[in-house]
């Protein structure tokens, strides 16, 4: 449903090389450019698109809505961020905070632990070694083609995939666009 932008990433035989980003502005973009431009799937001198099943998947990867191609989503996200943080911040401050919470110095995803019952809808956790989307009292197992049938949300601790600042944005009322299978 969405594409993501981390800058122009070098691809080797169609796979990402060592570089995983070129800037801290990891954004969730619309599939179609607002002005109808198309640069192809792997342009030699342009950004490298990543693809997300839905917005919750993009957020679990540490991305935020794009202000250019998704201005309404960006404004709603920024308002939820301000509510969660108790102050208004610009995109550079949000991106810096997100970057510190999504990858460590070795470029590994930062995960954190939380009590399952305290996590908001539309966040992602690992359950039985598979990413799951939280929906009310259930979890939806993630597959690249869509979500599998729901399972009951367990109690206890969970490994959380969605970065902590985005957990707070979800708690503050931001509602990401979900795939039809959710």
KESEFI-392816 format. One record per residue: residue in one letter; x, y negated, z of N, C-alpha, C in turn. Coordinates in Angstrom, 1 decimal. Example, Ala and Ser with C-alpha at 12.3 -4.5 7.8 and 13.67 -1.06 7.14 Angstrom:
REM residues 2
+------+--------+--------+--------+--------+--------+--------+--------+--------+--------+
! code !     nX !     nY !     nZ !    caX !    caY !    caZ !     cX !     cY !     cZ !
+------+--------+--------+--------+--------+--------+--------+--------+--------+--------+
!    A !   13.2 !    5.7 !    7.8 !   12.3 !    4.5 !    7.8 !   13.2 !    3.3 !    7.8 !
!    S !   12.8 !    2.2 !    7.1 !   13.7 !    1.1 !    7.1 !   12.9 !    0.0 !    7.9 !
+------+--------+--------+--------+--------+--------+--------+--------+--------+--------+
REM end
This chain:
REM residues 182
+------+--------+--------+--------+--------+--------+--------+--------+--------+--------+
! code !     nX !     nY !     nZ !    caX !    caY !    caZ !     cX !     cY !     cZ !
+------+--------+--------+--------+--------+--------+--------+--------+--------+--------+
!    X !    0.8 !    1.2 !    0.0 !    0.0 !    0.0 !    0.0 !    0.9 !   -1.3 !    0.0 !
!    X !    2.1 !   -1.2 !    0.5 !    3.0 !   -2.4 !    0.6 !    4.4 !   -2.0 !    0.2 !
!    X !    5.1 !   -3.1 !    0.0 !    6.5 !   -3.0 !   -0.3 !    7.2 !   -3.8 !    0.8 !
!    X !    8.5 !   -3.5 !    1.0 !    9.3 !   -4.2 !    2.0 !   10.5 !   -4.7 !    1.4 !
!    X !   11.1 !   -5.8 !    2.0 !   12.3 !   -6.4 !    1.5 !   13.3 !   -6.6 !    2.6 !
!    X !   14.5 !   -6.1 !    2.3 !   15.7 !   -6.3 !    3.2 !   16.8 !   -6.9 !    2.4 !
!    X !   16.6 !   -7.4 !    1.2 !   17.6 !   -7.9 !    0.4 !   18.0 !   -6.9 !   -0.7 !
!    X !   19.0 !   -7.3 !   -1.5 !   19.5 !   -6.4 !   -2.6 !   20.4 !   -5.3 !   -2.0 !
!    X !   19.9 !   -4.1 !   -1.9 !   20.7 !   -3.0 !   -1.4 !   21.3 !   -2.2 !   -2.5 !
!    X !   22.6 !   -1.8 !   -2.3 !   23.2 !   -1.0 !   -3.4 !   22.7 !    0.4 !   -3.3 !
!    X !   22.3 !    0.9 !   -4.5 !   21.7 !    2.3 !   -4.7 !   22.8 !    3.1 !   -5.4 !
!    X !   23.0 !    4.3 !   -4.9 !   23.9 !    5.3 !   -5.6 !   23.0 !    6.5 !   -6.0 !
!    X !   22.9 !    6.7 !   -7.3 !   22.1 !    7.8 !   -7.8 !   20.6 !    7.7 !   -7.2 !
!    X !   20.1 !    6.5 !   -7.2 !   18.7 !    6.3 !   -6.7 !   18.5 !    6.4 !   -5.2 !
!    X !   19.6 !    6.5 !   -4.5 !   19.5 !    6.6 !   -3.0 !   20.3 !    5.4 !   -2.4 !
!    X !   19.8 !    4.9 !   -1.2 !   20.5 !    3.9 !   -0.6 !   21.9 !    4.3 !   -0.1 !
!    X !   22.8 !    3.4 !   -0.3 !   24.2 !    3.6 !    0.1 !   24.3 !    3.3 !    1.6 !
!    X !   25.5 !    2.9 !    2.0 !   25.8 !    2.6 !    3.4 !   25.0 !    1.4 !    3.9 !
!    X !   24.9 !    0.4 !    3.1 !   24.2 !   -0.8 !    3.5 !   22.7 !   -0.6 !    3.7 !
!    X !   22.1 !   -1.0 !    4.8 !   20.7 !   -0.8 !    5.0 !   19.9 !   -2.1 !    5.0 !
!    X !   20.6 !   -3.3 !    5.0 !   20.0 !   -4.6 !    4.9 !   21.0 !   -5.6 !    4.5 !
!    X !   20.6 !   -6.7 !    4.0 !   21.5 !   -7.8 !    3.6 !   21.1 !   -9.1 !    4.4 !
!    X !   20.0 !   -9.1 !    5.1 !   19.6 !  -10.2 !    5.9 !   18.7 !   -9.7 !    7.0 !
!    X !   18.4 !  -10.5 !    8.0 !   17.5 !  -10.1 !    9.1 !   16.0 !  -10.3 !    8.8 !
!    X !   15.7 !  -10.8 !    7.7 !   14.3 !  -11.1 !    7.3 !   13.7 !   -9.8 !    6.7 !
!    X !   13.3 !   -8.9 !    7.5 !   12.7 !   -7.7 !    7.0 !   11.2 !   -7.9 !    6.9 !
!    X !   10.6 !   -7.9 !    5.7 !    9.3 !   -8.4 !    5.5 !    8.4 !   -7.3 !    4.8 !
!    X !    7.1 !   -7.4 !    5.1 !    6.2 !   -6.5 !    4.4 !    5.5 !   -7.3 !    3.4 !
!    X !    5.6 !   -6.9 !    2.1 !    5.1 !   -7.7 !    1.0 !    4.0 !   -7.0 !    0.3 !
!    X !    3.2 !   -7.7 !   -0.4 !    2.2 !   -7.2 !   -1.3 !    2.8 !   -6.4 !   -2.4 !
!    X !    2.2 !   -5.4 !   -3.0 !    2.7 !   -4.7 !   -4.1 !    2.8 !   -5.6 !   -5.4 !
!    X !    1.9 !   -6.5 !   -5.6 !    1.9 !   -7.4 !   -6.7 !    2.4 !   -8.8 !   -6.3 !
!    X !    3.3 !   -9.4 !   -7.1 !    3.9 !  -10.7 !   -6.8 !    2.7 !  -11.7 !   -7.0 !
!    X !    2.7 !  -12.7 !   -6.1 !    1.6 !  -13.7 !   -6.2 !    1.5 !  -14.4 !   -7.5 !
!    X !    2.6 !  -14.5 !   -8.2 !    2.6 !  -15.2 !   -9.5 !    2.7 !  -14.2 !  -10.7 !
!    X !    2.5 !  -13.0 !  -10.4 !    2.5 !  -12.0 !  -11.5 !    3.8 !  -11.5 !  -12.0 !
!    X !    4.9 !  -11.9 !  -11.4 !    6.2 !  -11.5 !  -11.8 !    6.5 !  -10.1 !  -11.5 !
!    X !    7.3 !   -9.4 !  -12.3 !    7.7 !   -8.0 !  -12.0 !    9.2 !   -7.9 !  -12.4 !
!    X !   10.0 !   -7.5 !  -11.5 !   11.4 !   -7.3 !  -11.7 !   11.9 !   -5.9 !  -12.0 !
!    X !   10.9 !   -5.0 !  -12.0 !   11.3 !   -3.6 !  -12.1 !   11.6 !   -2.9 !  -10.8 !
!    X !   11.7 !   -1.6 !  -10.8 !   11.8 !   -0.9 !   -9.5 !   13.2 !   -1.0 !   -8.9 !
!    X !   14.3 !   -1.2 !   -9.7 !   15.6 !   -1.3 !   -9.2 !   16.4 !   -2.3 !  -10.0 !
!    X !   16.1 !   -3.6 !   -9.8 !   16.8 !   -4.6 !  -10.6 !   18.3 !   -4.7 !  -10.2 !
!    X !   19.1 !   -5.0 !  -11.2 !   20.6 !   -5.1 !  -10.9 !   20.9 !   -6.3 !  -10.0 !
!    X !   20.1 !   -7.4 !  -10.1 !   20.5 !   -8.6 !   -9.3 !   19.3 !   -9.1 !   -8.6 !
!    X !   18.5 !   -8.2 !   -7.9 !   17.3 !   -8.7 !   -7.2 !   17.2 !   -7.9 !   -5.9 !
!    X !   16.1 !   -8.1 !   -5.2 !   15.9 !   -7.4 !   -4.0 !   15.5 !   -6.0 !   -4.3 !
!    X !   15.8 !   -5.1 !   -3.4 !   15.5 !   -3.7 !   -3.5 !   14.2 !   -3.4 !   -2.8 !
!    X !   13.2 !   -3.0 !   -3.5 !   11.9 !   -2.7 !   -2.8 !   11.9 !   -1.4 !   -2.0 !
!    X !   11.3 !   -1.5 !   -0.9 !   11.1 !   -0.3 !    0.0 !    9.6 !   -0.1 !   -0.1 !
!    X !    9.0 !    1.1 !    0.1 !    7.6 !    1.2 !    0.1 !    7.0 !    1.8 !    1.3 !
!    X !    5.9 !    1.2 !    1.8 !    5.2 !    1.7 !    3.0 !    3.8 !    2.2 !    2.7 !
!    X !    3.5 !    3.3 !    3.4 !    2.1 !    3.8 !    3.2 !    1.1 !    2.7 !    3.6 !
!    X !    1.4 !    2.0 !    4.7 !    0.5 !    0.9 !    5.2 !    1.3 !    0.0 !    6.0 !
!    X !    0.6 !   -1.0 !    6.5 !    1.3 !   -2.1 !    7.3 !    1.9 !   -1.6 !    8.6 !
!    X !    1.2 !   -0.6 !    9.3 !    1.6 !   -0.1 !   10.5 !    2.9 !    0.7 !   10.4 !
!    X !    3.1 !    1.3 !    9.2 !    4.4 !    2.0 !    8.9 !    5.5 !    1.0 !    8.8 !
!    X !    5.2 !   -0.1 !    8.1 !    6.2 !   -1.2 !    7.9 !    6.6 !   -1.8 !    9.2 !
!    X !    5.6 !   -2.0 !   10.1 !    5.9 !   -2.5 !   11.4 !    6.7 !   -1.5 !   12.3 !
!    X !    6.4 !   -0.2 !   12.1 !    7.2 !    0.8 !   12.9 !    8.7 !    0.7 !   12.4 !
!    X !    8.9 !    0.3 !   11.2 !   10.3 !    0.2 !   10.7 !   10.9 !   -1.1 !   11.1 !
!    X !   10.1 !   -2.0 !   11.7 !   10.7 !   -3.3 !   12.2 !   10.4 !   -4.5 !   11.3 !
!    X !    9.5 !   -4.3 !   10.4 !    9.2 !   -5.4 !    9.4 !    8.0 !   -6.2 !    9.9 !
!    X !    7.9 !   -7.5 !    9.4 !    6.8 !   -8.3 !    9.7 !    6.1 !   -8.8 !    8.4 !
!    X !    4.9 !   -9.3 !    8.4 !    4.3 !   -9.8 !    7.1 !    5.1 !  -10.9 !    6.5 !
!    X !    5.1 !  -10.9 !    5.2 !    5.7 !  -12.0 !    4.4 !    4.9 !  -13.2 !    4.3 !
!    X !    5.5 !  -14.4 !    4.6 !    4.8 !  -15.6 !    4.6 !    4.4 !  -16.1 !    3.1 !
!    X !    5.2 !  -15.6 !    2.2 !    5.0 !  -16.1 !    0.8 !    3.8 !  -15.3 !    0.1 !
!    X !    3.9 !  -14.0 !    0.1 !    2.9 !  -13.3 !   -0.7 !    1.7 !  -12.8 !    0.2 !
!    X !    1.8 !  -12.9 !    1.5 !    0.7 !  -12.5 !    2.4 !    0.5 !  -13.6 !    3.5 !
!    X !    0.2 !  -14.8 !    3.1 !    0.2 !  -16.0 !    4.0 !   -0.8 !  -15.8 !    5.1 !
!    X !   -2.0 !  -15.2 !    4.9 !   -3.0 !  -15.1 !    5.9 !   -2.5 !  -14.1 !    7.0 !
!    X !   -1.9 !  -13.0 !    6.5 !   -1.4 !  -12.0 !    7.5 !   -0.3 !  -12.6 !    8.3 !
!    X !    0.6 !  -13.4 !    7.6 !    1.7 !  -14.0 !    8.3 !    1.2 !  -15.0 !    9.4 !
!    X !    0.2 !  -15.8 !    9.1 !   -0.4 !  -16.7 !   10.1 !   -1.0 !  -16.0 !   11.3 !
!    X !   -1.7 !  -14.9 !   11.0 !   -2.3 !  -14.1 !   12.1 !   -1.2 !  -13.4 !   12.9 !
!    X !   -0.2 !  -12.9 !   12.3 !    1.0 !  -12.3 !   13.0 !    1.7 !  -13.4 !   13.8 !
!    X !    1.9 !  -14.5 !   13.3 !    2.6 !  -15.6 !   14.0 !    1.8 !  -16.1 !   15.2 !
!    X !    0.5 !  -16.1 !   15.1 !   -0.4 !  -16.5 !   16.2 !   -0.3 !  -15.4 !   17.3 !
!    X !   -0.3 !  -14.2 !   16.9 !   -0.3 !  -13.1 !   17.9 !    1.1 !  -13.1 !   18.6 !
!    X !    2.2 !  -13.4 !   17.8 !    3.5 !  -13.4 !   18.4 !    3.5 !  -14.6 !   19.4 !
!    X !    3.0 !  -15.7 !   19.1 !    3.0 !  -16.9 !   20.0 !    2.2 !  -16.5 !   21.2 !
!    X !    1.1 !  -15.8 !   21.1 !    0.3 !  -15.4 !   22.2 !    1.1 !  -14.5 !   23.1 !
!    X !    1.8 !  -13.5 !   22.5 !    2.5 !  -12.5 !   23.3 !    3.7 !  -13.2 !   24.0 !
!    X !    4.4 !  -14.1 !   23.3 !    5.6 !  -14.7 !   23.8 !    5.3 !  -15.9 !   24.7 !
!    X !    4.1 !  -16.5 !   24.6 !    3.8 !  -17.7 !   25.4 !    4.3 !  -18.9 !   24.8 !
!    X !    4.8 !  -18.9 !   23.5 !    5.3 !  -20.0 !   22.8 !    5.3 !  -19.8 !   21.3 !
!    X !    5.3 !  -20.8 !   20.6 !    5.4 !  -20.7 !   19.1 !    6.8 !  -20.7 !   18.7 !
!    X !    7.1 !  -19.8 !   17.8 !    8.5 !  -19.7 !   17.2 !    8.4 !  -19.7 !   15.7 !
!    X !    9.6 !  -20.0 !   15.1 !    9.6 !  -19.9 !   13.6 !   10.0 !  -18.5 !   13.2 !
!    X !   10.0 !  -18.3 !   11.9 !   10.3 !  -17.0 !   11.3 !   11.7 !  -16.5 !   11.6 !
!    X !   12.7 !  -17.5 !   11.7 !   14.1 !  -17.1 !   12.0 !   14.2 !  -16.6 !   13.4 !
!    X !   13.5 !  -17.2 !   14.3 !   13.5 !  -16.7 !   15.7 !   12.9 !  -15.4 !   15.9 !
!    X !   11.7 !  -15.2 !   15.2 !   11.1 !  -13.9 !   15.2 !   12.0 !  -12.8 !   14.6 !
!    X !   12.6 !  -13.1 !   13.5 !   13.4 !  -12.1 !   12.8 !   14.7 !  -11.8 !   13.6 !
!    X !   15.2 !  -12.7 !   14.3 !   16.4 !  -12.5 !   15.2 !   16.0 !  -11.5 !   16.3 !
!    X !   14.9 !  -11.8 !   16.9 !   14.4 !  -10.9 !   18.0 !   14.1 !   -9.5 !   17.5 !
!    X !   13.4 !   -9.5 !   16.3 !   13.1 !   -8.2 !   15.7 !   14.4 !   -7.4 !   15.4 !
!    X !   15.4 !   -8.1 !   14.9 !   16.6 !   -7.4 !   14.5 !   17.3 !   -6.8 !   15.7 !
!    X !   17.3 !   -7.5 !   16.8 !   18.0 !   -7.0 !   18.0 !   17.2 !   -5.8 !   18.6 !
!    X !   15.9 !   -5.6 !   18.2 !   15.1 !   -4.5 !   18.8 !   14.9 !   -3.4 !   17.8 !
!    X !   15.4 !   -3.5 !   16.6 !   15.2 !   -2.3 !   15.7 !   16.4 !   -1.5 !   15.4 !
!    X !   17.6 !   -2.0 !   15.4 !   18.8 !   -1.2 !   15.1 !   19.9 !   -1.6 !   16.0 !
!    X !   20.7 !   -0.6 !   16.4 !   21.9 !   -0.8 !   17.2 !   23.1 !   -1.1 !   16.3 !
!    X !   24.2 !   -1.3 !   17.0 !   25.5 !   -1.6 !   16.2 !   25.9 !   -0.5 !   15.3 !
!    X !   25.5 !    0.7 !   15.6 !   25.8 !    1.8 !   14.7 !   24.8 !    2.0 !   13.6 !
!    X !   23.8 !    1.1 !   13.5 !   22.8 !    1.1 !   12.5 !   21.7 !    2.2 !   12.7 !
!    X !   21.6 !    2.6 !   13.9 !   20.6 !    3.6 !   14.3 !   19.3 !    2.9 !   14.8 !
!    X !   18.2 !    3.5 !   14.5 !   16.9 !    2.9 !   15.0 !   16.9 !    2.9 !   16.5 !
!    X !   16.5 !    1.8 !   17.0 !   16.3 !    1.7 !   18.5 !   14.9 !    2.2 !   18.8 !
!    X !   14.9 !    3.1 !   19.7 !   13.6 !    3.7 !   20.2 !   13.5 !    3.4 !   21.7 !
!    X !   12.3 !    3.4 !   22.2 !   12.2 !    3.1 !   23.6 !   11.1 !    4.1 !   24.2 !
!    X !   11.1 !    4.2 !   25.5 !   10.2 !    5.1 !   26.1 !    9.0 !    4.2 !   26.7 !
!    X !    7.8 !    4.8 !   26.7 !    6.7 !    4.1 !   27.4 !    5.7 !    5.2 !   27.8 !
!    X !    4.8 !    4.8 !   28.7 !    3.7 !    5.7 !   29.1 !    2.7 !    5.7 !   27.9 !
!    X !    2.3 !    6.8 !   27.4 !    1.4 !    6.9 !   26.3 !    0.2 !    6.1 !   26.4 !
!    X !   -0.4 !    6.1 !   27.6 !   -1.7 !    5.4 !   27.8 !   -1.6 !    3.9 !   27.8 !
!    X !   -0.3 !    3.4 !   27.9 !   -0.1 !    1.9 !   27.9 !    0.1 !    1.3 !   26.5 !
!    X !    0.2 !    2.2 !   25.5 !    0.6 !    1.7 !   24.1 !   -0.7 !    1.3 !   23.4 !
!    X !   -0.6 !    0.2 !   22.6 !   -1.7 !   -0.2 !   21.8 !   -2.0 !    0.6 !   20.5 !
!    X !   -3.2 !    0.5 !   20.0 !   -3.5 !    1.0 !   18.8 !   -2.6 !    0.5 !   17.7 !
!    X !   -2.3 !    1.3 !   16.7 !   -1.6 !    1.0 !   15.5 !   -0.1 !    1.0 !   15.7 !
!    X !    0.4 !    1.4 !   16.9 !    1.8 !    1.6 !   17.1 !    2.2 !    3.1 !   16.8 !
!    X !    3.5 !    3.3 !   16.6 !    3.9 !    4.7 !   16.3 !    4.7 !    5.3 !   17.4 !
!    X !    4.5 !    6.6 !   17.7 !    5.3 !    7.3 !   18.6 !    5.8 !    8.6 !   17.9 !
!    X !    6.8 !    9.2 !   18.6 !    7.2 !   10.6 !   18.1 !    6.4 !   11.6 !   19.0 !
!    X !    5.7 !   12.5 !   18.4 !    5.0 !   13.6 !   19.1 !    5.3 !   14.9 !   18.4 !
!    X !    5.9 !   15.8 !   19.1 !    6.3 !   17.1 !   18.5 !    7.2 !   16.9 !   17.3 !
!    X !    8.1 !   15.9 !   17.4 !    9.1 !   15.6 !   16.4 !    8.6 !   15.0 !   15.1 !
!    X !    7.3 !   14.5 !   15.2 !    6.7 !   13.9 !   14.0 !    6.2 !   12.5 !   14.4 !
!    X !    6.3 !   11.5 !   13.5 !    5.7 !   10.2 !   13.8 !    4.2 !   10.3 !   13.8 !
!    X !    3.6 !    9.7 !   14.8 !    2.1 !    9.6 !   14.9 !    1.7 !    8.2 !   15.1 !
!    X !    0.6 !    7.8 !   14.5 !   -0.1 !    6.6 !   14.7 !   -1.0 !    6.7 !   15.9 !
!    X !   -1.0 !    5.7 !   16.8 !   -2.0 !    5.7 !   17.9 !   -3.3 !    5.1 !   17.4 !
!    X !   -4.4 !    5.8 !   17.7 !   -5.7 !    5.3 !   17.4 !   -6.6 !    5.7 !   18.6 !
!    X !   -6.9 !    4.8 !   19.5 !   -7.8 !    5.0 !   20.6 !   -7.2 !    6.2 !   21.4 !
!    X !   -8.1 !    7.2 !   21.6 !   -7.6 !    8.4 !   22.4 !   -7.0 !    9.5 !   21.6 !
!    X !   -6.6 !    9.1 !   20.4 !   -6.0 !   10.1 !   19.4 !   -4.7 !    9.7 !   18.8 !
!    X !   -4.0 !   10.6 !   18.2 !   -2.8 !   10.4 !   17.5 !   -3.1 !   10.9 !   16.0 !
!    X !   -2.6 !   10.2 !   15.1 !   -2.7 !   10.6 !   13.7 !   -1.3 !   11.0 !   13.1 !
!    X !   -1.1 !   12.2 !   12.9 !    0.2 !   12.6 !   12.3 !    0.5 !   11.9 !   11.0 !
!    X !    1.7 !   11.4 !   10.8 !    2.0 !   10.7 !    9.6 !    2.7 !   11.6 !    8.6 !
!    X !    2.2 !   11.5 !    7.4 !    2.9 !   12.1 !    6.2 !    3.0 !   11.0 !    5.1 !
!    X !    3.9 !   11.1 !    4.2 !    4.1 !   10.0 !    3.2 !    2.9 !    9.8 !    2.3 !
!    X !    2.0 !   10.8 !    2.3 !    0.8 !   10.7 !    1.4 !   -0.4 !   10.3 !    2.2 !
!    X !   -0.3 !   10.2 !    3.5 !   -1.4 !    9.7 !    4.3 !   -1.3 !   10.4 !    5.7 !
!    X !   -2.3 !   10.1 !    6.5 !   -2.4 !   10.6 !    7.9 !   -3.1 !   12.0 !    7.9 !
!    X !   -2.6 !   12.9 !    8.7 !   -3.2 !   14.2 !    8.9 !   -4.4 !   14.0 !    9.9 !
!    X !   -5.2 !   15.1 !   10.1 !   -6.3 !   15.0 !   11.0 !   -5.8 !   14.7 !   12.4 !
!    X !   -6.6 !   14.0 !   13.2 !   -6.2 !   13.5 !   14.5 !   -6.0 !   14.6 !   15.5 !
!    X !   -5.2 !   14.3 !   16.5 !   -5.0 !   15.2 !   17.7 !   -5.2 !   14.4 !   18.9 !
!    X !   -5.6 !   15.0 !   20.0 !   -5.9 !   14.2 !   21.2 !   -4.6 !   13.6 !   21.7 !
!    X !   -4.7 !   12.3 !   22.2 !   -3.5 !   11.6 !   22.7 !   -3.1 !   12.2 !   24.0 !
!    X !   -1.9 !   12.7 !   24.1 !   -1.4 !   13.3 !   25.4 !   -1.2 !   12.2 !   26.4 !
!    X !   -0.9 !   12.6 !   27.6 !   -0.5 !   11.7 !   28.7 !    1.0 !   11.8 !   28.8 !
!    X !    1.5 !   11.0 !   29.7 !    2.9 !   11.0 !   30.0 !    3.7 !   10.1 !   29.1 !
!    X !    5.1 !   10.3 !   29.2 !    6.0 !    9.4 !   28.4 !    6.0 !    9.8 !   27.0 !
!    X !    6.3 !    8.7 !   26.2 !    6.4 !    8.9 !   24.7 !    7.6 !    8.2 !   24.2 !
!    X !    8.2 !    8.7 !   23.2 !    9.3 !    8.0 !   22.5 !    8.6 !    7.1 !   21.4 !
!    X !    8.8 !    5.8 !   21.6 !    8.1 !    4.8 !   20.8 !    9.0 !    4.4 !   19.6 !
!    X !    8.4 !    4.4 !   18.4 !    9.2 !    4.0 !   17.2 !    9.0 !    2.6 !   16.8 !
!    X !    7.8 !    2.0 !   17.1 !    7.5 !    0.6 !   16.8 !    8.4 !   -0.3 !   17.8 !
!    X !    9.2 !   -1.2 !   17.2 !   10.0 !   -2.1 !   18.1 !    9.2 !   -2.8 !   19.2 !
!    X !    9.8 !   -3.0 !   20.3 !    9.1 !   -3.6 !   21.5 !    8.4 !   -4.9 !   21.1 !
!    X !    9.0 !   -5.9 !   20.4 !    8.3 !   -7.1 !   20.1 !    7.0 !   -6.9 !   19.3 !
!    X !    7.0 !   -5.9 !   18.5 !    5.9 !   -5.6 !   17.7 !    4.8 !   -4.9 !   18.5 !
!    X !    5.2 !   -4.2 !   19.5 !    4.2 !   -3.6 !   20.5 !    3.4 !   -4.8 !   21.1 !
!    X !    4.2 !   -5.8 !   21.5 !    3.6 !   -7.0 !   22.2 !    2.7 !   -7.7 !   21.2 !
!    X !    3.0 !   -7.8 !   19.9 !    2.2 !   -8.5 !   18.9 !    0.9 !   -7.7 !   18.7 !
!    X !    1.0 !   -6.4 !   18.7 !   -0.2 !   -5.5 !   18.6 !   -1.1 !   -5.7 !   19.8 !
!    X !   -0.5 !   -5.7 !   21.0 !   -1.2 !   -6.0 !   22.3 !   -2.0 !   -7.3 !   22.2 !
!    X !   -1.3 !   -8.3 !   21.6 !   -1.9 !   -9.7 !   21.5 !   -3.0 !   -9.8 !   20.5 !
!    X !   -3.3 !   -8.7 !   19.8 !   -4.4 !   -8.7 !   18.9 !   -4.2 !   -8.6 !   17.4 !
!    X !   -2.9 !   -8.5 !   17.0 !   -2.7 !   -8.4 !   15.5 !   -3.1 !   -7.0 !   15.1 !
!    X !   -3.9 !   -7.0 !   14.0 !   -4.4 !   -5.7 !   13.4 !   -3.8 !   -5.5 !   12.0 !
!    X !   -2.9 !   -4.6 !   11.9 !   -2.3 !   -4.3 !   10.6 !   -3.3 !   -3.6 !    9.7 !
!    X !   -3.1 !   -3.7 !    8.4 !   -3.9 !   -3.0 !    7.4 !   -3.4 !   -1.6 !    7.4 !
!    X !   -4.4 !   -0.7 !    7.5 !   -4.1 !    0.8 !    7.6 !   -4.6 !    1.5 !    6.3 !
!    X !   -3.9 !    2.6 !    6.0 !   -4.3 !    3.4 !    4.9 !   -5.7 !    4.0 !    5.1 !
!    X !   -6.4 !    4.3 !    4.1 !   -7.7 !    4.9 !    4.2 !   -7.8 !    6.2 !    5.0 !
!    X !   -6.7 !    6.9 !    5.0 !   -6.7 !    8.2 !    5.8 !   -6.7 !    8.0 !    7.3 !
!    X !   -6.4 !    6.7 !    7.7 !   -6.4 !    6.4 !    9.2 !   -7.8 !    6.2 !    9.6 !
+------+--------+--------+--------+--------+--------+--------+--------+--------+--------+
REM end
